[in-house]
Amino acid sequence: MIKTLIKKDLRLLKHFILTSIVVTLCCYIAAGVAVIRSPFEFTVMGDASTWSFLILNFGGNLGFLSAAFCAAILAGSVFTLERADRSVEFLACLPPRRFLHLVSKLSVVLTATLVMLAIHSAALIASNMLIPHVRSSTAPVSDGVSLQTLFLLVAAIVSVIGGALAISSWQKSNGVSILCGLLTPILLIKTIQAVEYFLEIPAASDGHSLRFAWTILISGLFLIFCGGYWYVERADP
């Protein structure tokens, strides 16, 4: 039964999933084009390690940004599309309980997002491993992306999914849900900063503190739970 529901939800989101695949590939194609066509000296003097580092680093950072948009679109549409075309009313008459529908939908959204995050995380980690082999005199080399930064990026995307799911469990249009999902990490960060200010908690020296990351992650997971609970318990389809 659950396999049938997953296939149904894959068909429901197939256009968005295909878009996510194309966008993921385009991040690294765009990074490659940007490096090749760059007017800076390293495009002429750099070796394969330099080029690989720049493409993976730029593509991975761009990829996390695109993954947030794709995750918001998937999470903001998985409930609302069926409600918009009223097919949810037909599905409510069939044997599978709404909880199984929820498990199927979350499986599709979270798996698609996890694949994107795995690709972009692997690209950034690979770029970090290339730093010792990069000719720093010909390329702008930083200290790379730390695991703490990766954790914060993943937490932000989890909060995007949570915000989109929580709103979409009540909406018929996915536009509002997608927008709310994208705004969720920004609102959480501003809330954390306000709490720190009023409680006179010393602010983090940078924007990548574990305190920010854990708070955003837990809030995102809570929003995912709320969205699922509201979807299962609401009286109307």
Secondary structure, DSSP 8 states (H G I E B T S, - for coil): -HHHHHHHHHHHTHHHHHHHHHHHHHHHHHHHHHHHT--STHHHH--HHHHHHHHHHHHHHHHHHHHHHHHHHHHHHTTHHHHHTTHHHHHTTSSS-HHHHHHHHHHHHHHHHHHHHHHHHHHHHHHHHHGGGS-TTTS---S---HHHHHHHHHHHHHHHHHHHHHHTT-S-HHHHHHHHHHHHHHHHHHHHHHHHHTT----SSTT-HHHHHHHHHHHHHHHHHHHHHHHH-S--
